[in-house]
Amino acid sequence: MLKTFLKRAGSDAFKYLPVRLVPALTSLITVPVFTRAIGAEDYGNFYLVSSAVSFGAAIGSAWISSSLVRFYWPSQKDGRLDEYVSTVLWIGLASLSAVGVAGGILAWLFRDALGANLFALVPAGIAFLVLSNLSTTLLQILRAANRASPFALLSVMTTIATTVASVVLVAVFGWGSLGIIVGGVTGSLLIFPFILRQVSSEGSLSPAAASRPMLREFLSYGIPLVPVGLSAWVLVLADRYVIAALRDSTEVGLYSVTYGLGEKIMQLVGMPLLITMTPMLMEAYEKHGQELAQQVQTQFTRYYLMAGLPLVAGLAVGARPFMQVFTGQEYWVAAPIMAIVSASVLCYQLANIAGTGLGIHKRSKLIMYNTLTAAGFNVLANIAVVPRFGYQGAAFTTLASYLLLLGLTYLRSRRYMEWRLPWSMLGRTAVSATAMALLLQTAFGSATASPALLAAMLVVGLGVYAVALLVTGAVRPDERAYLGELALRFPGRRRGRG
């Protein structure tokens, strides 16, 4: 049964890969364009607005997204999918609209404190909050149903549409950071009808089908998670506001651009697994019990670290040439923090894996306490460190905060569903990633930055890491056999098609 679930998970994760691969690839277009067309100060204002949009999403939609993943399979089993889909759609729209109106009023009241340049971005930010997050919420229905293909396709379509619109508005019309936000609204609007069509195949879109009992279930499970979402926002994004208050918007821009690049690179391999994991674990638990869910969780941990550790190691070596190739010169100074950011994201995503058992057992208050503790530490540490060390200090406090969150989640989840770590395999993976990084530093450490250098580092790094995994035994014999089967099948299929 475990192998069956893992094969399904592998298939779904492969389908989800474009969801992160395409944004990462489009960043190779947008980051060079945006960082050369938009100054660090204007970029800093953009990130302050986009962080506020994330805050609004934590209040307006995060509790719905958490609930809909948890309740899809019970609703499907009880024949209540019409109620489920309609409730998600209309409550999501109402909640996000209310948050948008409240945010607009607050921005108007404090417009003088915000400044003209920052306030000018607010209306577009509100539109993006409502439309983008409603689209994202509806897509989570497809994810909860394990419908990986339409989820991935629509996510990729949205990314491409928003990227094209943003690049045109910034590069052609010179709209600056406003063009990024308006492009996001435009792209989301274009794809929204297609999302509605796919979601309608799961259940009714009619407001008449919305259910008060279903809403009460969502509220009971999701509302305790609102503080979790807010504290997660504080943990992930509040440092931008601390930097803006204690330093300036230019440092916000430097920090946010580098953080965003490191985060997207880590999400490229991590998020396809994590997107697959939660609904797969929920299904395993509901249908087969906790023991199988724990086994699946352990294997997800292995696969995530096998993908994530070499990225952290590679960025520790390659951040400087990467920034020099893909960003404007003004941003190169921030390259040293990219490896710290990538390690932080690794810890944060591991905490999500570790906390799955708390979600399965509906222990949302424990999730809230863990996140609030880490968020409080993050804010206090930033206030203490940022005045002296600036955005570089914020990178280290972020890593410390995520490590604290990971430790708390591990300890407090053990009572409900213990997170079993395969330490021997993880040690072998760490050795393989370290060997790769040392070889890359020796071979390319003093080379001049160029696209050709980055390509060479990627090819050599992947080859060395793959060999090291086999030599250290980090890949089990049955996994090697399965990969061999796939390799043999592929040429056969290609010949059959020809």
C-alpha angles and dihedrals in degrees: 000000000000091000090049092054093045092050090051089046091050091050092048093044089054089052090048092049093088088056087071101021094061095050089047091051094044088052087063085064103035100043095056090045097044098041090051095044099038124055121229092252094053089043088052090056090050091054091048089056094043089049089053088051089054089051090053090049090052088058101034107038115003093084090052093049092050092049097046093055090050097046104038097091096043088049092049091049092050095045093245101124093119090059091042097053096041092048092051093049101046100035089047092053093047094047096048092045091052091050091048093052092047091049092050092052092049092048091051092050092050098035093122092054091047094052128228097277095051095041091053089066095054102086093051089045091056092050090050091049093057102038101037096044094045088054091048092049093052091048088057087068089064090046092050089052090052090242093148099166100058091038091055094042095051093044091052092046090053092049093050094046094049092044094052093046093047095047092050093049093046102037101032104030098028096229093151118204091345088066091059092056096042089048089054091052092047095049093046091050092053094053099038096089091055090051091052091051093054094044091051088065088066097049148323123314092196115117087222089069093057110116130215092204089052090049090051089053090050092047093047092053101030107040094066085055093059090082086048090055092046093047089046088053090051090048095049106030113015091087088073090063092045089052091047092050098043100031122008146278092266091065089046088057094048093047096043096048092051093042091050093051093048092046095050092048090052092045090052091078101016104051098056087059094042094047088053095043105065100052090039092053091045090053093046091050095046095046105031109015139248100302093064091043090055092050091050090048091053093051092048088054091053094048094045093052092045087058099036106043096061090051092055090046092046093050090050086063103030106039095098098053090038093057092043091055100040107033138053116265092255089068100047093090090070095059095103093067096056095086090048090051093049091050089050092053090048091055093045093052091046088055088055090053093046092050096053091097091057089053093048091052092044094242093150093149091062090050087051094050092049094050094043091052093050092043093051090050090049094054095046092046092050092049088052098043109031098067090061105028102026121202092344089064090048090058092057094045088052091055092048091049094051091048089053091050091049092051094048092047092050094050098043097044094056093083092058107028116353116225103230113205120200094220097181093054092044091053091053090049091051091050091051093050092048092050090052093051093049092051092048091050091050095046102038108014096110099033123120115257116257139136089257090056092051091049091050092049090050095050095043093043094052092047095049093045093050092051091046091052090054094044094049093044094239088139111065121231093248090052091050089050092050092049089049090053090052091049091052094047095052099063089045092055091047091052090046091054092048 
